[in-house]
Amino acid sequence: MKEIKLNNGVMIPQIGYGTYKSTTEDGYQVVLEAIRAGYRHLDTAALYENEEEVGRAVRESGIPREDFFITSKLARYALGYENTKREFETTLKKLGTDYLDLYLIHWPRPDYGDPDFDNWEKLDTESWRAMEELYEEGRIRAIGVSNFLPQHLKNLMKDSRVTPAINQLELHPGYLQKEAVDYSRARGIEVEAWSPIGRARLMQEPLLMDIAKKYDISVALLCLCFDLQNDFIILPKSTHRERMEENLRADEITIAEEDMKQIMSMQQAGWSGEHPDRETIKP
Ligand SMILES: NC(=O)c1ccc[n+]([C@@H]2O[C@H](COP(=O)([O-])OP(=O)(O)OC[C@H]3O[C@@H](n4cnc5c(N)ncnc54)[C@H](OP(=O)(O)O)[C@@H]3O)[C@@H](O)[C@H]2O)c1
């Protein structure tokens, strides 16, 4: 599988497995199945409440830890210097590992209604300082952010020592967040796509159905091919073995320039409604 070199030289597999909602015994089985299907890059988060299941699946697979690329994320309710250090230890303990490949700030702001909602600038820079220290101690191979728009990155980077390696954003046909992608890339930050299939909300889009038919592939696979051709790192999630395998083949298909352009110019579609500055934008 193709790997991408991050700005600190660390290599990351371009196709990862998303583990959102893979909880309890079922979640463990699904993640183990994904590993058996060939995934070595796993995306989890404290918020998903499945770090224990992901760690167990990694161990039970019998494959050495160092063959995996494991990402976890600091929840938005735990921003701040001390909280970040403590949450990181909890994450490692739950995963049953002594290092992370990638640690991300999950969202730039506490949730709407949190007393610290307007204190995000200070909290983000404190969390980042804690993550920089953990990175410099060799406990995390790369550090980054998720759902950071230009204003959030600008604040984070104003006094930082380490440039984020990754910005993980919602990206799929119909929701391309061009400004955030361009801003990240101009600073050497690689872009990862969450919900790269649009959580199946795009399956009935007539344009995507037409183009997928032309290549004799599913709309889901078309979305993934499109994402890869835009040089995004993708984190598709499926609970079905055959779809897990199908999604791993997304790099074997080339979408023609004219079709890419048509998908690029689609109206906004399939957006989850989740926005980093929740008080200003409603779905
Ligand atoms: N950073 C963040 O804030 C954030 C937010 C959300 C998600 N994420 C990450 O991104 C990952 C992926 O996002 P997601 O889980 O929201 O959505 P997604 O991967 O875009 O879509 C998942 C949906 O697509 C279906 N699907 C997958 N492959 C398919 C195929 N080949 N054919 C037809 N249907 C297919 C799945 O159904 P079946 O299971 O039935 O196959 C499921 O309903 C998450 O698991 C998580 O790791 C990050």
Ligand as a Chemical Component Dictionary entry (heavy atoms), coordinates in Angstrom:
data_LIG
# 
_chem_comp.id                   LIG 
_chem_comp.type                 NON-POLYMER 
_chem_comp.pdbx_formal_charge   0 
_chem_comp.three_letter_code    LIG 
# 
loop_
_chem_comp_atom.comp_id 
_chem_comp_atom.atom_id 
_chem_comp_atom.alt_atom_id 
_chem_comp_atom.type_symbol 
_chem_comp_atom.charge 
_chem_comp_atom.model_Cartn_x 
_chem_comp_atom.model_Cartn_y 
_chem_comp_atom.model_Cartn_z 
_chem_comp_atom.pdbx_ordinal 
LIG N1  N1  N 0  -11.850 13.725 13.334 1  
LIG C1  C1  C 0  -13.162 13.682 13.425 2  
LIG O1  O1  O 0  -13.803 14.595 13.964 3  
LIG C2  C2  C 0  -13.890 12.506 12.851 4  
LIG C3  C3  C 0  -15.284 12.548 12.739 5  
LIG C4  C4  C 0  -15.937 11.448 12.187 6  
LIG C5  C5  C 0  -15.197 10.359 11.744 7  
LIG N2  N2  N 1  -13.830 10.321 11.897 8  
LIG C6  C6  C 0  -13.028 9.142  11.466 9  
LIG O2  O2  O 0  -13.314 8.853  10.098 10 
LIG C7  C7  C 0  -13.747 7.494  10.002 11 
LIG C8  C8  C 0  -14.691 7.288  8.833  12 
LIG O3  O3  O 0  -15.793 8.130  8.922  13 
LIG P1  P1  P 0  -17.281 7.607  9.123  14 
LIG O4  O4  O 0  -17.220 6.310  9.872  15 
LIG O5  O5  O -1 -18.059 8.717  9.685  16 
LIG O6  O6  O 0  -17.828 7.444  7.644  17 
LIG P2  P2  P 0  -17.417 6.814  6.221  18 
LIG O7  O7  O 0  -16.240 5.920  6.304  19 
LIG O8  O8  O 0  -17.410 7.932  5.251  20 
LIG O9  O9  O 0  -18.729 5.974  5.898  21 
LIG C9  C9  C 0  -19.071 4.829  6.611  22 
LIG C10 C10 C 0  -20.358 4.307  5.999  23 
LIG O10 O10 O 0  -20.128 3.894  4.640  24 
LIG C11 C11 C 0  -20.538 2.544  4.464  25 
LIG N3  N3  N 0  -19.552 1.917  3.556  26 
LIG C12 C12 C 0  -18.209 1.768  3.770  27 
LIG N4  N4  N 0  -17.625 1.174  2.711  28 
LIG C13 C13 C 0  -18.594 0.932  1.810  29 
LIG C14 C14 C 0  -18.619 0.323  0.525  30 
LIG N5  N5  N 0  -17.506 -0.119 -0.057 31 
LIG N6  N6  N 0  -19.807 0.235  -0.127 32 
LIG C15 C15 C 0  -20.949 0.717  0.446  33 
LIG N7  N7  N 0  -20.997 1.290  1.652  34 
LIG C16 C16 C 0  -19.835 1.396  2.339  35 
LIG C17 C17 C 0  -20.518 1.928  5.844  36 
LIG O11 O11 O 0  -21.491 0.922  5.939  37 
LIG P3  P3  P 0  -21.178 -0.596 6.423  38 
LIG O12 O12 O 0  -20.478 -0.528 7.754  39 
LIG O13 O13 O 0  -22.541 -1.198 6.533  40 
LIG O14 O14 O 0  -20.346 -1.225 5.358  41 
LIG C18 C18 C 0  -20.901 3.124  6.735  42 
LIG O15 O15 O 0  -22.317 3.291  6.765  43 
LIG C19 C19 C 0  -14.377 7.229  11.379 44 
LIG O16 O16 O 0  -14.605 5.861  11.627 45 
LIG C20 C20 C 0  -13.365 7.894  12.276 46 
LIG O17 O17 O 0  -12.225 7.066  12.452 47 
LIG C21 C21 C 0  -13.181 11.395 12.432 48 
# 
loop_
_chem_comp_bond.comp_id 
_chem_comp_bond.atom_id_1 
_chem_comp_bond.atom_id_2 
_chem_comp_bond.value_order 
_chem_comp_bond.pdbx_ordinal 
LIG N1  C1  SING 1  
LIG C1  O1  DOUB 2  
LIG C1  C2  SING 3  
LIG C2  C3  SING 4  
LIG C2  C21 DOUB 5  
LIG C3  C4  DOUB 6  
LIG C4  C5  SING 7  
LIG C5  N2  DOUB 8  
LIG N2  C6  SING 9  
LIG N2  C21 SING 10 
LIG C6  O2  SING 11 
LIG C6  C20 SING 12 
LIG O2  C7  SING 13 
LIG C7  C8  SING 14 
LIG C7  C19 SING 15 
LIG C8  O3  SING 16 
LIG O3  P1  SING 17 
LIG P1  O4  DOUB 18 
LIG P1  O5  SING 19 
LIG P1  O6  SING 20 
LIG O6  P2  SING 21 
LIG P2  O7  DOUB 22 
LIG P2  O8  SING 23 
LIG P2  O9  SING 24 
LIG O9  C9  SING 25 
LIG C9  C10 SING 26 
LIG C10 O10 SING 27 
LIG C10 C18 SING 28 
LIG O10 C11 SING 29 
LIG C11 N3  SING 30 
LIG C11 C17 SING 31 
LIG N3  C12 SING 32 
LIG N3  C16 SING 33 
LIG C12 N4  DOUB 34 
LIG N4  C13 SING 35 
LIG C13 C14 SING 36 
LIG C13 C16 DOUB 37 
LIG C14 N5  SING 38 
LIG C14 N6  DOUB 39 
LIG N6  C15 SING 40 
LIG C15 N7  DOUB 41 
LIG N7  C16 SING 42 
LIG C17 O11 SING 43 
LIG C17 C18 SING 44 
LIG O11 P3  SING 45 
LIG P3  O12 DOUB 46 
LIG P3  O13 SING 47 
LIG P3  O14 SING 48 
LIG C18 O15 SING 49 
LIG C19 O16 SING 50 
LIG C19 C20 SING 51 
LIG C20 O17 SING 52 
# 
